[in-house]
Amino acid sequence: MALNVGCSAAPGRARDNKTGSWRVFKPVFKHETCTKCGLCETICPEGCVKEDKDGFFVPDLDYCKGCGLCAKECPADDIEMVQEEK
């Protein structure tokens, strides 16, 4: 006997859901003190931080939700969360 829990939506991922206009804060990666450790890429729950061709990490702001985990966990304090301009 199958159990129907009534859930019609699968869990979301960053690549399925663009941010839209509701984000309040966005990360600014300064790259001045970045050690290129990659922790920001690892910790991002949306998977929207990627390494660029120079080895620095950049967020894809089309998908970033502005949670601030990357800034909170960055050991070099290289990421600043700034209020989104509307």
DSSP file (Angstrom, degrees, kcal/mol; ACC not computed):
  #  RESIDUE AA STRUCTURE BP1 BP2  ACC     N-H-->O    O-->H-N    N-H-->O    O-->H-N    TCO  KAPPA ALPHA  PHI   PSI    X-CA   Y-CA   Z-CA
    1    1 A M              0   0    0      0, 0.0     2,-0.2     0, 0.0     0, 0.0   0.000 360.0 360.0 360.0 126.2    0.0    0.0    0.0
    2    2 A A        -     0   0    0      1,-0.0     2,-0.6     2,-0.0     0, 0.0  -0.551 360.0-133.9 -81.1 143.5    1.5    3.4   -1.1
    3    3 A L        -     0   0    0     -2,-0.2     2,-0.7     2,-0.0    -1,-0.0  -0.883  15.5-162.2 -99.6 118.1    1.5    6.2    1.4
    4    4 A N        +     0   0    0     -2,-0.6    -2,-0.0     1,-0.1     0, 0.0  -0.891  11.2 179.3-102.4 112.7    0.3    9.5   -0.2
    5    5 A V        -     0   0    0     -2,-0.7    -1,-0.1     2,-0.1     3,-0.1   0.478  44.7-117.8 -93.7  -2.1    1.4   12.5    2.0
    6    6 A G        +     0   0    0      1,-0.2     2,-0.6     2,-0.0    -2,-0.1   0.648  65.9 139.8  80.5  14.7   -0.1   15.1   -0.3
    7    7 A C        +     0   0    0      1,-0.1    -1,-0.2     0, 0.0    -2,-0.1  -0.828  21.6 172.4 -95.4 120.9    3.1   16.8   -1.2
    8    8 A S        +     0   0    0     -2,-0.6     2,-0.4    -3,-0.1    -1,-0.1   0.514  56.1  74.2-104.9  -6.2    3.2   17.8   -4.8
    9    9 A A        -     0   0    0      3,-0.0     3,-0.1     0, 0.0    -1,-0.0  -0.898  69.7-139.2-113.2 137.6    6.5   19.9   -4.8
   10   10 A A        -     0   0    0     -2,-0.4    -2,-0.1     1,-0.1     0, 0.0  -0.488  45.1 -78.5 -81.9 159.7   10.0   18.6   -4.5
   11   11 A P        -     0   0    0      0, 0.0    -1,-0.1     0, 0.0     2,-0.1  -0.302  57.2-114.7 -56.9 143.6   12.6   20.3   -2.4
   12   12 A G        -     0   0    0     -3,-0.1     2,-0.3     4,-0.0     3,-0.0  -0.368  26.7-165.4 -82.5 159.5   13.9   23.4   -4.1
   13   13 A R    >>  -     0   0    0     -2,-0.1     3,-1.6     1,-0.1     4,-1.1  -0.933  35.3-107.6-136.3 160.6   17.4   24.2   -5.3
   14   14 A A  G >4 S+     0   0    0     32,-0.4     3,-0.7    -2,-0.3    33,-0.1   0.891 117.8  55.4 -57.1 -42.0   19.0   27.4   -6.3
   15   15 A R  G 34 S+     0   0    0      1,-0.2    -1,-0.3    31,-0.2     3,-0.1   0.591 108.0  50.5 -72.3  -8.3   19.0   26.6   -9.9
   16   16 A D  G <4 S+     0   0    0     -3,-1.6     2,-0.5     1,-0.2    -1,-0.2   0.685 112.8  44.9 -95.4 -22.6   15.3   25.9   -9.8
   17   17 A N    <<  -     0   0    0     -4,-1.1    -1,-0.2    -3,-0.7     2,-0.1  -0.922  69.8-151.6-133.5 108.2   14.4   29.2   -8.2
   18   18 A K        -     0   0    0     -2,-0.5    45,-0.2    -3,-0.1    44,-0.1  -0.388  26.8-119.6 -70.5 155.9   15.7   32.7   -9.1
   19   19 A T    >   -     0   0    0     43,-2.8     3,-0.7     1,-0.2     2,-0.2   0.903  40.9-173.8 -66.4 -43.1   15.8   35.2   -6.3
   20   20 A G  T 3   -     0   0    0     42,-0.4     3,-0.3     1,-0.2    -1,-0.2  -0.557  53.6 -45.8  78.5-148.2   13.5   37.7   -7.8
   21   21 A S  T 3  S+     0   0    0     -2,-0.2    -1,-0.2     1,-0.2    -2,-0.1   0.306 116.1  84.4-106.0   8.8   13.0   41.1   -6.1
   22   22 A W    <   +     0   0    0     -3,-0.7    -1,-0.2     2,-0.0    -2,-0.1   0.603  55.5 114.9 -90.7 -10.9   12.5   39.9   -2.5
   23   23 A R        -     0   0    0     -3,-0.3    43,-0.1     1,-0.1     3,-0.1  -0.369  42.4-171.3 -63.6 136.8   16.2   39.6   -1.4
   24   24 A V        +     0   0    0     41,-0.4    60,-3.5     1,-0.2     2,-0.3   0.806  67.7  27.9 -97.7 -38.8   17.0   42.1    1.3
   25   25 A F  E     -A   83   0A   0     58,-0.3    58,-0.2    40,-0.3    -1,-0.2  -0.913  63.1-166.0-124.7 151.9   20.8   41.7    1.5
   26   26 A K  E     -A   82   0A   0     56,-2.6    56,-2.7    -2,-0.3     2,-0.3  -0.981  25.0-113.1-133.8 150.0   23.4   40.6   -1.0
   27   27 A P  E     -A   81   0A   0      0, 0.0     2,-0.5     0, 0.0    54,-0.2  -0.596  19.5-158.1 -82.9 141.6   27.0   39.5   -0.5
   28   28 A V  E     -A   80   0A   0     52,-2.8    52,-2.3    -2,-0.3     2,-0.7  -0.974   8.0-152.7-117.0 115.4   29.9   41.7   -1.8
   29   29 A F  E     -A   79   0A   0     -2,-0.5    50,-0.2    50,-0.2    49,-0.0  -0.790  10.0-172.8 -89.8 116.5   33.1   39.7   -2.3
   30   30 A K        -     0   0    0     48,-2.5    -1,-0.2    -2,-0.7    49,-0.1   0.807  11.1-158.8 -83.8 -30.4   36.0   42.1   -2.0
   31   31 A H        +     0   0    0     47,-0.4    -1,-0.1     1,-0.1    48,-0.1   0.427  63.9 106.5  66.2   0.6   38.8   39.7   -3.0
   32   32 A E  S    S+     0   0    0     46,-0.2    -1,-0.1     1,-0.2    46,-0.1   0.858  94.8  18.6 -76.3 -35.1   41.4   41.9   -1.2
   33   33 A T  S    S+     0   0    0     45,-0.1    -1,-0.2    43,-0.0    45,-0.1   0.298  92.0 136.1-115.9   7.1   41.9   39.5    1.7
   34   34 A C        -     0   0    0      1,-0.1    -5,-0.0    44,-0.1    40,-0.0  -0.329  36.3-167.7 -62.1 131.9   40.5   36.4    0.0
   35   35 A T        -     0   0    0     -2,-0.1    -1,-0.1    21,-0.0    21,-0.0   0.373  37.9-123.8 -98.5   2.2   42.6   33.3    0.7
   36   36 A K        +     0   0    0      1,-0.1    -2,-0.1    21,-0.1    15,-0.0   0.838  62.0 146.2  58.7  35.8   40.7   31.3   -2.0
   37   37 A C        -     0   0    0      1,-0.1    -1,-0.1     4,-0.0    -3,-0.0   0.769  52.7-136.5 -74.7 -25.1   39.9   28.6    0.6
   38   38 A G     >  +     0   0    0      3,-0.0     4,-1.9    12,-0.0     3,-0.2   0.549  63.9 129.0  83.6   6.5   36.6   27.9   -1.0
   39   39 A L  H  > S+     0   0    0      1,-0.2     4,-2.9     2,-0.2     5,-0.2   0.877  70.7  57.3 -63.1 -35.9   34.6   27.7    2.2
   40   40 A C  H  > S+     0   0    0      1,-0.2     4,-1.4     2,-0.2    -1,-0.2   0.891 107.6  47.5 -61.9 -38.9   32.0   30.2    0.8
   41   41 A E  H  4 S+     0   0    0     -3,-0.2     8,-0.2     1,-0.2    -1,-0.2   0.891 115.0  46.3 -67.4 -39.4   31.4   27.8   -2.1
   42   42 A T  H  < S+     0   0    0     -4,-1.9    -2,-0.2     1,-0.2    -1,-0.2   0.883 114.7  45.2 -70.5 -39.4   31.1   24.9    0.3
   43   43 A I  H  < S+     0   0    0     -4,-2.9    -1,-0.2    -5,-0.2    -2,-0.2   0.712  81.7 109.8 -82.6 -20.2   28.8   26.6    2.8
   44   44 A C    ><  -     0   0    0     -4,-1.4     3,-0.8    -5,-0.2     5,-0.1  -0.389  54.7-158.8 -61.9 116.0   26.4   28.2    0.4
   45   45 A P  T 3  S+     0   0    0      0, 0.0   -31,-0.2     0, 0.0    -1,-0.2   0.704  91.0  50.5 -71.0 -16.9   23.1   26.3    0.8
   46   46 A E  T 3  S-     0   0    0    -33,-0.1   -32,-0.4   -32,-0.1   -31,-0.2   0.560 102.5-130.0 -95.2 -10.0   21.9   27.4   -2.6
   47   47 A G    <   +     0   0    0     -3,-0.8    -6,-0.1    -6,-0.1    17,-0.1   0.820  68.3 127.8  67.3  30.6   25.1   26.4   -4.5
   48   48 A C        +     0   0    0     15,-0.1    12,-2.4     2,-0.0     2,-0.6   0.358  39.8  92.2-104.8   7.1   25.3   29.8   -6.1
   49   49 A V  E     +B   59   0B   0     -8,-0.2     2,-0.3    10,-0.2    -5,-0.1  -0.896  55.4 173.9-100.0 125.1   28.9   30.7   -5.2
   50   50 A K  E     -B   58   0B   0      8,-2.7     8,-2.9    -2,-0.6     2,-0.3  -0.911  33.9-107.8-131.3 156.5   31.4   29.6   -7.9
   51   51 A E  E     -B   57   0B   0     -2,-0.3     6,-0.3     6,-0.2     2,-0.1  -0.654  33.7-146.0 -82.4 134.5   35.1   29.9   -8.6
   52   52 A D    >   -     0   0    0      4,-3.6     3,-1.6    -2,-0.3    -1,-0.1  -0.278  36.2 -86.7 -91.4-175.3   36.0   32.3  -11.5
   53   53 A K  T 3  S+     0   0    0      1,-0.3    -1,-0.1     2,-0.1    -2,-0.0   0.697 127.1  53.9 -67.8 -18.9   38.9   32.0  -13.9
   54   54 A D  T 3  S-     0   0    0      2,-0.1    -1,-0.3     0, 0.0     3,-0.1   0.402 120.2-104.9 -94.7   1.5   41.3   33.8  -11.5
   55   55 A G  S <  S+     0   0    0     -3,-1.6     2,-0.2     1,-0.4    -2,-0.1   0.445  81.7 125.0  90.1   0.0   40.5   31.4   -8.6
   56   56 A F        -     0   0    0     -5,-0.0    -4,-3.6   -21,-0.0     2,-0.4  -0.518  60.1-119.6 -86.8 161.8   38.3   33.9   -6.7
   57   57 A F  E     -B   51   0B   0     -6,-0.3    -6,-0.2    -2,-0.2   -26,-0.1  -0.847  30.0-178.6-106.6 139.4   34.8   33.1   -5.7
   58   58 A V  E     -B   50   0B   0     -8,-2.9    -8,-2.7    -2,-0.4     2,-0.3  -0.982  22.5-124.7-135.6 144.5   31.8   35.0   -6.9
   59   59 A P  E     -B   49   0B   0      0, 0.0     2,-1.0     0, 0.0   -10,-0.2  -0.637  16.9-129.2 -87.7 148.1   28.1   34.7   -6.1
   60   60 A D    >>  -     0   0    0    -12,-2.4     3,-2.0    -2,-0.3     4,-1.6  -0.841  22.1-164.4 -91.2 101.6   25.5   34.3   -8.9
   61   61 A L  T 34 S+     0   0    0     -2,-1.0    -1,-0.1     1,-0.3   -42,-0.1   0.612  80.8  71.5 -70.0 -11.3   23.1   37.1   -7.7
   62   62 A D  T 34 S+     0   0    0      1,-0.2   -43,-2.8   -14,-0.1   -42,-0.4   0.766 116.7  22.3 -69.6 -23.2   20.3   35.7   -9.9
   63   63 A Y  T <4 S+     0   0    0     -3,-2.0    -2,-0.2   -45,-0.2    -1,-0.2   0.561  93.0 113.5-120.1 -14.0   20.0   32.8   -7.5
   64   64 A C     <  -     0   0    0     -4,-1.6   -41,-0.1   -16,-0.1   -45,-0.0  -0.403  46.2-163.0 -64.1 132.8   21.6   34.1   -4.2
   65   65 A K        -     0   0    0     -2,-0.1   -41,-0.4   -42,-0.1   -40,-0.3   0.502  36.7-120.0 -95.6  -6.0   19.0   34.4   -1.4
   66   66 A G        +     0   0    0    -43,-0.1   -41,-0.2   -42,-0.1   -42,-0.1   0.819  60.2 148.6  75.3  31.8   21.1   36.7    0.7
   67   67 A C        -     0   0    0      1,-0.1   -41,-0.1   -44,-0.0    -1,-0.0   0.791  49.7-137.7 -71.0 -27.3   21.2   34.4    3.8
   68   68 A G     >  +     0   0    0    -43,-0.1     4,-2.4    12,-0.1     5,-0.2   0.500  64.0 126.9  86.4   4.0   24.7   35.6    4.7
   69   69 A L  H  > S+     0   0    0      1,-0.2     4,-2.2     2,-0.2     5,-0.2   0.884  73.1  55.1 -61.8 -37.1   26.2   32.2    5.6
   70   70 A C  H  > S+     0   0    0      1,-0.2     4,-1.1     2,-0.2    -1,-0.2   0.922 111.6  43.4 -61.5 -43.8   29.1   32.9    3.2
   71   71 A A  H  4 S+     0   0    0      1,-0.2     8,-0.2     2,-0.2    -2,-0.2   0.886 113.6  51.5 -68.9 -38.9   30.0   36.1    5.0
   72   72 A K  H  < S+     0   0    0     -4,-2.4    -2,-0.2     1,-0.2    -1,-0.2   0.870 117.0  38.2 -66.3 -37.1   29.5   34.6    8.4
   73   73 A E  H  < S+     0   0    0     -4,-2.2    -1,-0.2    -5,-0.2    -2,-0.2   0.555  82.4 117.2 -94.5  -9.1   31.8   31.7    7.8
   74   74 A C    ><  -     0   0    0     -4,-1.1     3,-1.2    -5,-0.2     5,-0.1  -0.449  53.0-155.5 -63.7 118.9   34.5   33.4    5.7
   75   75 A P  T 3  S+     0   0    0      0, 0.0    -1,-0.2     0, 0.0    -4,-0.0   0.702  92.4  48.4 -70.6 -17.4   37.8   33.1    7.7
   76   76 A A  T 3  S-     0   0    0     -3,-0.0    -2,-0.1     0, 0.0    -3,-0.0   0.357 103.8-126.3-101.6   4.5   39.3   36.2    6.1
   77   77 A D    <   +     0   0    0     -3,-1.2   -43,-0.1    -6,-0.1    -6,-0.1   0.891  64.4 140.8  49.3  43.7   36.2   38.5    6.5
   78   78 A D        +     0   0    0    -45,-0.1   -48,-2.5   -46,-0.1     2,-0.5   0.528  47.0  73.4 -91.7  -8.2   36.4   39.1    2.8
   79   79 A I  E     -A   29   0A   0     -8,-0.2     2,-0.4   -50,-0.2   -50,-0.2  -0.930  60.4-169.4-115.3 128.5   32.6   39.1    2.2
   80   80 A E  E     -A   28   0A   0    -52,-2.3   -52,-2.8    -2,-0.5     2,-0.6  -0.943  16.9-138.8-116.4 135.7   30.3   41.9    3.3
   81   81 A M  E     -A   27   0A   0     -2,-0.4     2,-0.3   -54,-0.2    -2,-0.0  -0.834  27.1-175.3 -92.6 123.3   26.5   41.7    3.3
   82   82 A V  E     -A   26   0A   0    -56,-2.7   -56,-2.6    -2,-0.6     2,-0.2  -0.886  32.1 -97.9-119.7 150.7   25.0   45.0    2.0
   83   83 A Q  E     -A   25   0A   0     -2,-0.3   -58,-0.3   -58,-0.2     2,-0.2  -0.448  42.4-114.2 -69.3 134.8   21.4   46.0    1.8
   84   84 A E        -     0   0    0    -60,-3.5     2,-0.4    -2,-0.2    -1,-0.1  -0.481  25.6-128.8 -69.4 132.5   19.9   45.5   -1.6
   85   85 A E              0   0    0     -2,-0.2    -1,-0.1     1,-0.1    -3,-0.0  -0.694 360.0 360.0 -83.0 134.6   18.9   48.7   -3.3
   86   86 A K              0   0    0     -2,-0.4    -1,-0.1     0, 0.0    -2,-0.0   0.383 360.0 360.0-106.5 360.0   15.3   48.7   -4.6
